[in-house]
Amino acid sequence: MNRKNIKIIRSEKRKKTIQARDINGVLHVYLPAGMGEDEEKKWIDAVIKRMENRRKRHALNNDDSLKKRARELNKKYFGGKLEFEIRYVTNQNKRFGSCTHMDKTIRISHRVADMPQWVRDYVIIHELAHLIHPNHSKKFWELVNQYKYTERARGYLMAMGMASDEKVSDEHTR
């Protein structure tokens, strides 16, 4: 977002809260009147980042390609039997995907959208497999390992520093 498209509105009534609205392409940021310049810069940077993430998430989720690809992979690897909702999110900074087994919701980090297709496919298959096995059991890995690029994709994600919370052992890829 261009800083020229930001309008700062200070208020004596406002003591702690900060608010931002996009009005006709201009970001209106409402700040307490007594806020210092350094604090103002910090908050404006945070607001800009949040608004950019919101726009990106909205654009990604309007793109039906993620849903379409997930349906194709469901059909190919799971016989089309799985029911789920899938979307990109911008609040996953340590994971590349997550699955809530109970409500059949899959969330994919927006960072995955810019990765090679075979890596995106792995992440989707990994999360789809959690709908059947909500753990990382041997049966879970047997399902995931049907995808021929599993080991390569895991290596790619580890190299990108995105799989650091996931233990990697040889038993998963055998």
N, C-alpha and C positions, 0 to 999 in steps of 0.2 A: 504494500500500500504506500502510496506517495504521501509524504508528510505535508505536502501542500494541500491535501484534501482532508486536513484535520482542523477542526475548530474547537478551541479550548474555552470552556465556559466555567468561570469561577463563581462560587457562591459562598456568601458569609454564613448562610444557614447550614450548609453542608459541613459537617465536622470530621467525619471519618470515611464516609462512603464515596465510592467512585463509580460512575456509571458511563456507559458508552452506547451510542446508537448510530447506526448507519442511516442517514437521511439523504436520499437522492445522491448517493455516491460520496457524501461528505461525512466523515466520522466526527460526531459531536461527542466530546469527552467532558464530562461534568466533574469538576474537582473542588475540594475545599479551598477557600480563598487563601488560607494560610499555608498551603503546601509549598515547600521549597522547590527550587529548580531541579535539583538532582532527583528528588523523590518524584517530581512530575515526569521527568524523562523516563525513570524506571517504570512508572505506571503506564505511560503512553506506549512504551515498547511492549509491555505485557498485553495491553489491550489490542494493539496492532496484531501481535502474534495470535491472540485468541480469535480475533475476527478473521484473519487469514486462514486459520485452521477450520473455522466454521464454514467459510466459503469453499475451501478445498473439500471438506467432508460432504457438503451439500452437492458440489459438482460431481464428486466420485460416486455418491449414492444415487444421483440421478442417472448415472451411466449404468445401464442394465448389464454391462459386460460381466461384472463380477457374479451377478445372479445367474446369468446365462452359463458362464463357465462352470459354476458350482453345480448346476443342474446336469451339465454334460459329464462332469466327473462323477457325480452321484450315479448316473446311469451306467457309466463304464466300469466303475470300481465297486459299486454297492447295489447294482441291479435296479437303480432308480427307486429303491424302497424307502429312502430317508426323507423325512419332512423337516424343513428347517427354514429359518430366516437368516440371511447373511448380509452384512454391511461393513463398510469401511468406518473406522473410528480414528480420531486424532489424539486420543488420550492414552494410548498404549506405547510407552517409550522403552519398556524393557522386554516386551513380548511382541511376537509378530502375529499372534492370533490367540483367541480364546473361545471357549465353547461353554455355554451354560446348558448342561444336559437336560435339566428339568423343563426349561421352556424352549429348548431346541433353537437357541440363538447363537449364531457364530459372528464374532467380531474380528475383523482383520485390520491390522495396523495400516494406516495410510502410507507408511513407508514401503510396504510390500508392493504397492501399486506401481512403483517405478522399477521394480526388479524384473529379471527375465521371466518369461512365461512359465518355464519349467520350475522355477522357485515358487512362483505364485501357486501353481498347481499343487506342489508339495504341501504348502501351508494349508490350502483348502482341503486336500485329502486328509491331512493330519487332523484338522478340526472336525471334518465329517466323521472320521473314525471314532472320535470322542462321543459321538451320538450313540454309538454301539457299545463302546468300552470307555467309560468316563475316567480312565486312568492310563498309565503307561505300562500296562501288563504285557506279557508275552503275546497274548491274543491280539491286543491293540497293535503291537509292532508287526505282527504277521499281516494284519490288514494294510497298514501303512506301507509295508515293504513290497506290496504288490506293484506299487509305482516304481518304475525302473530307475528313476532319478532321485530316489529318496536319499541315498548316501551322499550324492553330489550336492543336492540342495541343502542338506544339513551342514555340509562343509562350507557352502557358500554363506549360509546364515551365520555360522560360527565366525567365519572370517570377517563378516560385516559387524560382528559384535552384538548380534541380535539374539543369539541363542545361549547367552552366558548363564542363564538360570536353569538351563536344561542339561542334565547329566548325559554325557555321551559315552556309551560303551559298545564294545564289539557285539554284544548279544543282541542289540537292537537291529543291526543290519545283516544279521546272518539268517 
